[in-house]
Amino acid sequence: MLEVVWGFLKDPANRAALECIGGGAVVAAGGVWAVIKLLLKKEGVIAEDHSIALGGNANSSPMTINSPRSRKS
């Protein structure tokens, strides 16, 4: 059995075909991974009580802080 595989791999044309198939498989796997990451991307961040959720650049963003005691009911 091993002699058959070794005989197949000795042929340069067979090795070139396997290189093309392997390279294509790597590119396809990368594309599938990119699509999966895109589809499973989290949409947003939800802040829990008494916390802040920021997305993107928060430099110089106006922020108002109201404590629960200062709110009027």
C-alpha positions as CSV (number, residue, x, y, z in Angstrom):
1,M,0.0,0.0,0.0
2,L,2.8,2.4,0.9
3,E,4.6,1.7,-2.3
4,V,1.5,2.7,-4.3
5,V,1.3,6.1,-2.5
6,W,5.1,6.6,-2.8
7,G,4.9,5.8,-6.5
8,F,2.1,8.3,-6.9
9,L,4.1,11.0,-5.1
10,K,7.3,10.4,-7.1
11,D,5.6,11.7,-10.3
12,P,6.2,15.5,-10.5
13,A,2.9,16.0,-12.3
14,N,1.0,14.4,-9.4
15,R,2.9,16.5,-6.9
16,A,2.0,19.7,-8.9
17,A,-1.6,18.7,-8.9
18,L,-1.6,18.1,-5.2
19,E,0.1,21.5,-4.6
20,C,-2.7,23.2,-6.6
21,I,-5.4,21.3,-4.7
22,G,-3.8,22.1,-1.3
23,G,-3.4,25.8,-2.1
24,G,-7.0,26.0,-3.3
25,A,-8.2,24.3,-0.1
26,V,-6.3,26.8,2.0
27,V,-7.8,29.8,0.1
28,A,-11.3,28.3,0.4
29,A,-10.9,27.6,4.1
30,G,-9.9,31.3,4.6
31,G,-12.9,32.5,2.7
32,V,-15.3,30.3,4.7
33,W,-13.7,31.6,7.9
34,A,-14.2,35.2,6.8
35,V,-17.9,34.6,6.0
36,I,-18.5,32.8,9.3
37,K,-16.9,35.7,11.2
38,L,-19.0,38.2,9.2
39,L,-22.3,36.3,9.9
40,L,-21.6,35.7,13.6
41,K,-20.5,39.3,14.3
42,K,-22.0,40.8,17.4
43,E,-24.3,43.7,16.6
44,G,-24.0,45.9,19.7
45,V,-23.1,46.1,23.3
46,I,-25.8,46.4,26.0
47,A,-24.9,48.2,29.2
48,E,-26.1,46.7,32.5
49,D,-27.4,48.9,35.4
50,H,-24.9,51.5,36.5
51,S,-22.4,50.8,33.6
52,I,-21.4,52.5,30.4
53,A,-21.1,50.8,27.0
54,L,-19.0,52.6,24.4
55,G,-18.4,51.6,20.8
56,G,-15.8,53.1,18.5
57,N,-13.8,56.2,19.3
58,A,-15.1,57.8,22.6
59,N,-12.6,60.7,22.7
60,S,-14.2,64.1,23.4
61,S,-17.7,62.5,23.5
62,P,-20.2,64.4,25.6
63,M,-21.4,62.4,28.5
64,T,-24.1,63.1,31.1
65,I,-24.1,61.2,34.3
66,N,-27.3,61.1,36.4
67,S,-27.3,59.2,39.6
68,P,-30.5,57.4,40.6
69,R,-30.9,59.8,43.5
70,S,-30.9,62.9,41.3
71,R,-33.7,61.6,39.0
72,K,-37.1,63.1,39.5
73,S,-39.9,60.5,39.5
